[in-house]
Amino acid sequence: MNFSYNLLKSFFKKSFPKPKELAEILTMKAFECEEPQKVEGDFLLNIDVLPNRPDCYSHFGMAKEISAIIRKKAKLAKWKLKEEKKAKVEDFIKIKPQNVDSSICKRYCARVIFDVKVQESPKWLKDYLTVCGFLPINNVVDITNFVMVLLGQPLHAFDFEKIEGEEIKVRWAKKGEKILTLDEEVFELDEKVGVIADKEKPIAIAGIKGGKDSGISEKTEIVVIESANFEKSAILSAKRKLDLITEASKRFEHGVSLSLTPFALDFAAFLIQKFAKGKIAKGKIDVLFEKEKKRVIKFDPQKICEILGVKISENQQLEILKSLGFKKLKDNFLEIPEFRGDVVEIEDLAEEVGRIYGYERIKGSSPKTTLTFPENDIQILWEREIKDIFKSMGFTEVINYSFLPEKAISAFGIPFEKINKIKNPASFEFEFLRPTLLYRILENVKKNLPFYSEIKIFEIGNVFFKENGKVVERNTLSGAILGDKFFELKGYLDTLLSKLGILDFWFDFYQPKFDILNLKVWNKIKSSEIKIGQERVGVLGEVSKEILEHFKIQVPVFAFEINLEKLMKIMEKEQEFQPYSFYPAILRDISIICPQKTLVDEIMQILENCGGENLVDVDLIDIYDIDDERKSLTFRLSFQHKERAIEPKEVDELMEKIFKEIEKNPYFEIRK
């Protein structure tokens, strides 16, 4: 997130760290900060604010954090609002509590400012906004954006004369309603999108983006300023539906303090009064459904010292916590600031004390126990072996997030009752624990498609789903290959299983039935089950056209997903060492014309039975469709003796045996 160094500095009267020093302090004590960049008399600080600290999504919030670290008070400049006595807000606009849907909005505030002169913003305002990544528009719109970056409360300005019926409602959109947004984009809405509406139509997407038809222009004279606190669930619902992310939605998605809503509104009104010569109507509309509940936590200084492993006096701990906004109550309780939703237990208090005190001041000490080497983890060893085999075959390993958005679950047709939802997701992209690796793997294919003509990737990771009401975590192997290459991918999996020492693996017809490995991702005609004995361990096949269209991939993709836990259990039971032969092999090719419905395994079984123990390898090297009813399959046979060089005469005899067996089938023909 972008911050202006000069704006942060403006909250402090006394000396303030230089840009580079400030970046280092923040990195050590709060959030990672990149090297400051000089921007026309200012410095841009790119600070990686964590999603559980939305109170620092503003300059004043960050200034309070800096204040606790450098032990200097951060203050807003004094300001005073002047209201007109004769004109009241109720004379202009009506917002009834019953017209504000509490499932969308927790608090809705508004003010009316008239005789406004819309013009270019002053230079200082444009400079601050430019550093923070905003494009200056006009003084009214710029002030709403400035208040958001300053205090963290998103605001919106409406042209009063464009509001039909002089009333505002906060409601769910009706199916089929449309809105033209400020950036000239048309969105079709439905019941999952919260809107701000007048008597006739939506005039803004609640908490996300304003509408063009009610926007501020040079002709605007009466402005309605909205300051609201929207429900996270409503923002996430609209974002998913519209695939729309804005600076406002980011803040509402992670939470904004309820007490900030009216304060930011008044401050914005003050700035418009000062820099747009507006007159403020007396009073403000404030619809509040539920006050913020005070939260307390037990203060245990001894426990905090035990957690941190260092002795810090009780007074010093209290001083640190008070600088962060905590208040001391009776009976060793602390009142948690309403903007610190991330603090819920004593370990959180210990973290706050530790980082401000300085982790670098905590001396390291050797553990008071005997250290021994851990036992070998069989799972890790097998995973390394599998990774090495895939890399030797030209595959690239990918590592993806363990979370998926709702659209992924819907696209793959997975019942929601079978998956695990995150209670407090960092983003709508990370709402659910992944029940399959394939979604992110196909995303990898899509992103790499413009740059590579050949893509072969794999991933090993855990998937999560519900079974009999319990959460199940399963280790899984998955991968994908670009192009119409079923037999090539089958050959890679054949090599993998052979090198792992699996003996009786085979590929069966795909039987669609729900389980995490059986999704609608597969094209049933070009898919197969991977079996060891009679136990199914995975699926490979072509990704269905429906799924490829979801990812906007226009070329065939073949993929696989294997239950690695099942595979490892089998590997533990079944390991057989077969020494290599030091004698040369003799290769022979055979082409067989057969019906289109003939399975490759059917012919391979004939070849292996007739070839005996000296036939050490059979590979399908070519498929040629002769017509709609017939095809030609070409196999390469490798003959080798374990104890001596095999004679060509022996190979000829085995080939003759194979010819005779194949010719017994009237539908088979050997191409000579």
Secondary structure, 3 states (H helix, E strand, C coil): CEEEHHHHHCCCCCCCCCHHHHHHHHHHHCCCECCCEEECCEEEEEECCCCCCHHHCCHHHHHHHHHHHHCCCCCCCCCCCCEEEEEEHHHCCECCHHHECCCCEEEEEEEEEECCCCCCCCHHHHHHHHHCCCCCCCHHHHHHHHHHHHHCCCEEEEEHHHCHHHECEEEECCCCCEEEECCCCEEECCCCCEEEECCCCEEEECCCEEEHHHCCCCCCCCEEEEEEEECHHHHHHHHHHHCCCCHHHHHHHHCCCCCHHHHHHHHHHHHHHHHCCCEEEECCEEEECCCCCCEEEECCHHHHHHHHCCCCCHHHHHHHHHHCCCEECHHHEEEECCCCCCCCCHHHHHHHHHHHHCHHHCCCCCCCCCCCCCCCCHHHHHHHHHHHHHHHCCCEECCCCCEECHHHHHHCCCCHHHCCECCCCCCHHHCEECCCCHHHHHHHHHHHCCCCCCCEEEEEEEEEEEECCEEEEEEEEEEEEECCCHHHHHHHHHHHHHHCCCCCEEEEECCCCCECCECCCEEEEEEEEEEECCEEEEEEEEECHHHHHHHCCCCCEEEEEEEHHHHHHHHHHCCCCCCCCCCCCEEEEEEEEEECCCCHHHHHHHHHHHHHHHEEEEEEEEEEECCCCEEEEEEEEEECCCCCCCCHHHHHHHHHHHHHHHHCCCCCEEEC
